[in-house]
Amino acid sequence: MRNIGLRRKAKGTRRKVFPSFPLQVAVGVVKNPEGKILISLRHAALHQGGLWEFPGGKIEASETAELALARELKEELNITVSAATPLITVSHQYPDLSVQLKVFLVEQFSGEVKSLEGQPFKWVTPAELGYYAFPAANQPIITAARLPPYYAILDDTDESLLLPNLQKLLNRGIKLIQARLKNLSPAAVATFIEQAYPLCQQQQALLLMNSAVDYLAQVDGIHLTSQHLMALSKRPENSQWLAASCHNLEQLQQAQNIGVDFAVLAPVLATQTHPGAETLGWEIFSNLIAQVNLPVYALGGMSESCLATARQSGGQGIAAIRAFLVD
């Protein structure tokens, strides 16, 4: 990303309320066929110098974010973008400047990557992103880059279907799963996780436990209910991944304030279990998540065909109980 006069933000300034119009910046999370992500090192003489970044640059007045990204990646890295998918939008306040980073996932491109402006670059796995020093504004981007587009919720309504349904999800390539085991006994929960977690590890899938169950052994993190979310004053210690269920702006802001990695916002559309419940709809979903710097999944009435709409609305992807189990 070119030098646009950015400075590191003061610690604790995380709200998206700025006194002036933010500088618009297009950012690309460029991923190659092997699943590695391209990062580059800012020149030491520049603001944020010596830190790693995702490539991109300022959006000119006559450009869309997509056109600006395509231009910057061609000028900086010699690659031609074939398609760019919205990933996340991050608003950030530096001491002397507010910026809005419009971030896209770029998996389709042509050309051999070359540093045309002298910046060192390297390809790293999503898991390795955490080992590099990035500007503070990039932290939500790193999380979004590591998360998949689908979040499956494994429900225990029928205990006999838990393992078969888990196997279905893994066979479909689902890499992020929540175990929502509110009806099982503690012994049954422990037995299931002892069987389920090795299966998830074999497929490199993350398994999170819903906070309604007090069982954290052999899982990759916690998914907070909205009630537990609002009762917290800080992020729980030793939580590798932390997610939360949200239904309104207050809950989303609380999730951001305590350092939740990602959230689920519901209900977006009508569901089979609550057909008469009031829904958000895509416009409200988009407006709400635009006010926080968090990857957010859409939940409620989702099918796999909703993914494109969720992403165009600013979401990370979709979450569902049944959608991923349909043959």
C-alpha positions as CSV (number, residue, x, y, z in Angstrom):
1,M,0.0,0.0,0.0
2,R,1.4,3.4,-0.9
3,N,2.4,6.0,1.7
4,I,-0.8,7.8,2.5
5,G,0.4,9.5,5.7
6,L,-1.0,7.0,8.1
7,R,0.1,6.8,11.8
8,R,-0.6,4.1,14.4
9,K,-3.8,4.7,16.3
10,A,-3.9,5.4,20.0
11,K,-4.6,2.3,22.0
12,G,-8.2,1.8,22.8
13,T,-9.7,3.9,20.0
14,R,-11.9,1.3,18.3
15,R,-15.2,3.1,17.7
16,K,-16.2,4.0,14.1
17,V,-17.1,7.6,14.8
18,F,-14.9,10.1,13.1
19,P,-15.0,13.9,12.8
20,S,-14.3,14.1,9.1
21,F,-14.7,12.2,5.9
22,P,-12.4,9.2,6.0
23,L,-9.7,8.6,3.3
24,Q,-10.9,5.7,1.2
25,V,-8.4,2.9,0.6
26,A,-8.8,-0.3,-1.4
27,V,-7.0,-3.4,0.1
28,G,-6.5,-6.8,-1.4
29,V,-6.2,-10.1,0.5
30,V,-4.5,-11.9,-2.5
31,K,-4.6,-15.7,-2.1
32,N,-2.8,-18.1,-4.5
33,P,-4.0,-21.6,-5.5
34,E,-2.1,-23.1,-2.6
35,G,-4.1,-21.0,-0.1
36,K,-1.2,-18.7,0.8
37,I,-1.7,-14.9,1.2
38,L,0.5,-12.1,-0.1
39,I,1.9,-9.6,2.3
40,S,4.5,-6.8,1.8
41,L,6.8,-4.8,4.0
42,R,6.4,-1.0,4.2
43,H,9.6,1.0,3.7
44,A,11.2,2.1,7.0
45,A,11.0,5.8,6.0
46,L,7.2,5.7,5.6
47,H,4.5,6.0,8.3
48,Q,3.9,2.5,9.7
49,G,7.4,1.8,8.2
50,G,8.8,-1.6,9.0
51,L,5.3,-3.2,9.4
52,W,3.7,-5.7,7.1
53,E,0.6,-4.9,5.2
54,F,-1.9,-6.2,2.6
55,P,-1.4,-4.6,-0.8
56,G,-3.6,-1.8,-2.1
57,G,-3.9,2.0,-2.1
58,K,-5.9,5.2,-2.2
59,I,-9.2,5.2,-4.1
60,E,-9.2,8.1,-6.5
61,A,-12.3,10.3,-6.9
62,S,-13.2,8.8,-10.3
63,E,-12.8,5.2,-9.2
64,T,-14.8,2.4,-7.5
65,A,-13.0,0.4,-4.9
66,E,-12.7,-2.5,-7.2
67,L,-11.1,-0.4,-10.0
68,A,-8.7,1.2,-7.5
69,L,-7.7,-2.2,-6.2
70,A,-7.1,-3.6,-9.7
71,R,-5.0,-0.6,-10.6
72,E,-2.9,-0.7,-7.4
73,L,-2.2,-4.4,-7.7
74,K,-1.1,-4.0,-11.3
75,E,1.1,-1.0,-10.5
76,E,2.6,-2.5,-7.4
77,L,2.7,-6.2,-8.1
78,N,2.3,-6.8,-11.8
79,I,-0.9,-8.9,-11.4
80,T,-4.2,-8.5,-13.2
81,V,-7.3,-9.1,-11.1
82,S,-9.9,-11.3,-12.7
83,A,-12.4,-11.1,-9.7
84,A,-12.5,-9.5,-6.3
85,T,-15.0,-10.5,-3.6
86,P,-15.9,-8.1,-0.7
87,L,-14.3,-9.4,2.5
88,I,-14.6,-6.7,5.2
89,T,-14.7,-2.9,5.6
90,V,-12.7,-1.4,8.4
91,S,-12.9,2.2,9.7
92,H,-10.0,3.4,11.7
93,Q,-9.0,6.7,13.4
94,Y,-5.3,7.7,13.4
95,P,-4.1,10.7,15.4
96,D,-4.4,13.0,12.3
97,L,-6.4,11.0,9.8
98,S,-9.5,8.8,9.6
99,V,-9.4,6.0,7.0
100,Q,-11.9,3.5,5.6
101,L,-10.3,0.3,4.3
102,K,-12.5,-1.5,1.7
103,V,-11.0,-5.0,1.7
104,F,-11.5,-7.6,-1.0
105,L,-10.5,-11.3,-1.3
106,V,-8.6,-11.8,-4.6
107,E,-8.3,-15.4,-5.6
108,Q,-8.5,-15.0,-9.3
109,F,-5.7,-13.1,-10.9
110,S,-3.1,-13.6,-13.6
111,G,0.6,-12.6,-14.0
112,E,3.7,-13.3,-12.0
113,V,4.0,-11.3,-8.8
114,K,6.8,-8.8,-8.9
115,S,7.6,-6.0,-6.6
116,L,7.5,-3.0,-9.0
117,E,7.9,-0.4,-6.2
118,G,10.7,-2.1,-4.3
119,Q,8.7,-3.5,-1.4
120,P,9.8,-6.9,-0.1
121,F,6.9,-9.4,-0.2
122,K,6.2,-13.0,0.8
123,W,3.5,-15.6,0.6
124,V,2.3,-16.9,4.0
125,T,-0.4,-19.2,5.2
126,P,-3.5,-17.7,6.9
127,A,-2.4,-19.1,10.3
128,E,1.1,-17.5,9.9
129,L,-0.4,-14.0,9.6
130,G,-0.4,-13.7,13.4
131,Y,3.4,-14.0,13.5
132,Y,3.9,-10.7,11.5
133,A,3.6,-7.1,12.8
134,F,0.8,-5.2,11.0
135,P,-0.7,-1.8,11.6
136,A,-3.5,-1.9,14.2
137,A,-6.1,-1.2,11.5
138,N,-5.2,-4.5,9.8
139,Q,-6.1,-6.8,12.7
140,P,-9.7,-7.3,11.7
141,I,-8.5,-8.0,8.2
142,I,-6.2,-10.7,9.5
143,T,-9.0,-12.3,11.3
144,A,-11.3,-12.1,8.3
145,A,-8.6,-13.6,6.1
146,R,-8.3,-16.6,8.4
147,L,-12.0,-17.3,8.6
148,P,-13.9,-19.4,6.0
149,P,-17.2,-18.2,4.4
150,Y,-19.3,-20.8,6.1
151,Y,-20.0,-21.3,9.8
152,A,-22.0,-24.5,10.6
153,I,-24.0,-24.9,13.8
154,L,-24.2,-28.5,15.0
155,D,-27.5,-28.8,17.0
156,D,-28.2,-31.6,19.5
157,T,-31.9,-31.9,19.0
158,D,-31.4,-35.5,18.0
159,E,-28.4,-36.9,19.8
160,S,-28.2,-39.9,17.5
161,L,-27.5,-37.6,14.5
162,L,-24.6,-35.6,16.1
163,L,-21.7,-37.6,14.7
164,P,-23.3,-38.4,11.3
165,N,-24.1,-34.7,10.9
166,L,-20.6,-33.7,11.9
167,Q,-19.2,-36.1,9.3
168,K,-21.5,-34.6,6.7
169,L,-20.2,-31.2,7.4
170,L,-16.6,-32.3,7.3
171,N,-17.2,-34.2,4.1
172,R,-18.6,-31.0,2.5
173,G,-15.4,-29.1,3.4
174,I,-16.9,-27.0,6.3
175,K,-13.9,-25.6,8.3
176,L,-15.7,-23.8,11.1
177,I,-18.2,-25.5,13.3
178,Q,-20.0,-24.6,16.5
179,A,-21.2,-27.4,18.9
180,R,-24.4,-26.1,20.3
181,L,-25.0,-28.9,22.8
182,K,-27.6,-27.4,25.2
183,N,-29.7,-30.6,25.7
184,L,-27.0,-33.1,26.4
185,S,-25.8,-34.2,29.8
186,P,-22.2,-33.3,30.8
187,A,-21.1,-36.9,30.3
188,A,-22.7,-37.0,26.8
189,V,-21.0,-33.8,25.9
190,A,-17.6,-35.1,26.9
191,T,-18.1,-38.4,25.0
192,F,-19.2,-36.5,21.9
193,I,-16.3,-34.1,21.9
194,E,-13.8,-36.9,22.5
195,Q,-15.0,-38.4,19.3
196,A,-15.6,-35.2,17.3
197,Y,-12.5,-33.2,18.0
198,P,-10.0,-35.6,16.4
199,L,-12.3,-35.8,13.3
200,C,-12.2,-32.0,13.1
201,Q,-8.4,-31.9,13.5
202,Q,-8.0,-34.5,10.7
203,Q,-9.9,-32.1,8.4
204,Q,-8.2,-28.9,9.7
205,A,-11.6,-27.7,10.9
206,L,-12.1,-25.5,13.9
207,L,-14.6,-26.6,16.6
208,L,-16.1,-24.1,19.0
209,M,-18.3,-24.8,22.0
210,N,-21.4,-22.8,22.8
211,S,-21.0,-21.0,26.1
212,A,-24.3,-22.6,27.4
213,V,-22.2,-25.7,28.0
214,D,-19.4,-25.5,30.6
215,Y,-16.9,-27.7,28.7
216,L,-13.8,-26.2,27.1
217,A,-11.5,-29.2,26.9
218,Q,-10.5,-30.3,23.4
219,V,-12.1,-27.5,21.5
220,D,-10.7,-24.5,19.6
221,G,-12.7,-21.7,21.3
222,I,-16.0,-20.4,22.7
223,H,-19.1,-19.1,21.0
224,L,-20.8,-16.8,23.5
225,T,-24.6,-16.6,23.8
226,S,-25.8,-13.0,23.6
227,Q,-26.6,-13.2,27.3
228,H,-23.1,-14.3,28.2
229,L,-21.7,-11.7,25.8
230,M,-23.4,-8.8,27.6
231,A,-22.4,-10.1,31.0
232,L,-18.7,-9.8,30.2
233,S,-16.4,-6.9,30.8
234,K,-13.4,-8.3,29.0
235,R,-12.4,-11.2,26.8
236,P,-12.1,-14.5,28.6
237,E,-8.6,-15.6,29.2
238,N,-7.1,-18.5,27.3
239,S,-9.7,-18.4,24.5
240,Q,-8.0,-19.3,21.3
241,W,-11.1,-18.3,19.2
242,L,-14.0,-16.2,20.6
243,A,-17.3,-15.8,18.8
244,A,-20.6,-14.3,19.8
245,S,-24.3,-14.3,18.9
246,C,-25.7,-10.8,18.3
247,H,-29.1,-9.4,17.5
248,N,-28.6,-5.6,17.5
249,L,-26.0,-2.9,17.4
250,E,-25.5,-2.8,21.2
251,Q,-24.4,-6.4,21.2
252,L,-22.2,-6.0,18.2
253,Q,-20.4,-3.1,19.9
254,Q,-20.0,-5.1,23.1
255,A,-18.5,-7.9,21.0
256,Q,-16.0,-5.5,19.5
257,N,-15.2,-3.8,22.9
258,I,-14.3,-7.1,24.6
259,G,-12.2,-8.4,21.7
260,V,-14.5,-11.0,20.1
261,D,-12.9,-12.4,16.9
262,F,-16.1,-12.7,15.0
263,A,-19.9,-12.5,15.4
264,V,-23.1,-14.0,14.1
265,L,-26.0,-11.6,13.5
266,A,-29.5,-12.9,13.5
267,P,-32.2,-13.4,12.3
268,V,-31.6,-12.0,8.9
269,L,-34.4,-13.9,7.1
270,A,-37.3,-16.0,8.4
271,T,-36.5,-19.4,9.8
272,Q,-38.4,-22.7,9.9
273,T,-38.2,-22.7,13.7
274,H,-39.5,-19.1,14.2
275,P,-41.5,-18.3,11.0
276,G,-43.3,-15.4,12.6
277,A,-40.3,-13.7,14.3
278,E,-39.2,-10.2,13.2
279,T,-36.3,-10.3,10.9
280,L,-33.5,-7.8,10.1
281,G,-33.4,-8.2,6.3
282,W,-30.3,-7.6,4.3
283,E,-30.4,-3.8,4.4
284,I,-30.4,-3.6,8.2
285,F,-27.9,-6.4,8.4
286,S,-25.5,-4.3,6.2
287,N,-26.1,-1.1,8.1
288,L,-25.4,-2.7,11.5
289,I,-22.2,-4.5,10.6
290,A,-20.9,-1.3,8.9
291,Q,-20.7,0.2,12.4
292,V,-18.2,-2.2,13.8
293,N,-14.8,-3.6,12.8
294,L,-15.7,-7.3,13.0
295,P,-16.2,-10.2,10.6
296,V,-19.9,-11.0,10.9
297,Y,-21.8,-14.0,9.6
298,A,-25.5,-13.8,8.6
299,L,-27.7,-16.3,10.4
300,G,-31.4,-17.1,10.0
301,G,-33.0,-18.5,6.9
302,M,-29.7,-19.0,5.2
303,S,-29.0,-21.3,2.2
304,E,-25.7,-21.6,0.4
305,S,-27.1,-19.4,-2.4
306,C,-27.2,-16.5,0.2
307,L,-23.4,-16.3,0.4
308,A,-23.0,-13.8,-2.4
309,T,-25.7,-11.5,-0.9
310,A,-24.1,-11.8,2.5
311,R,-20.7,-10.8,1.2
312,Q,-22.1,-7.9,-0.9
313,S,-23.8,-6.7,2.3
314,G,-20.5,-6.6,4.1
315,G,-20.7,-10.0,5.8
316,Q,-18.0,-12.6,6.3
317,G,-20.3,-15.3,5.1
318,I,-23.3,-17.3,6.3
319,A,-24.0,-19.4,9.4
320,A,-26.6,-22.1,9.4
321,I,-27.9,-25.2,11.2
322,R,-29.6,-27.0,8.3
323,A,-28.3,-25.5,5.1
324,F,-25.0,-27.4,5.1
325,L,-26.8,-30.8,5.8
326,V,-29.0,-30.7,2.7
327,D,-28.0,-33.3,0.2
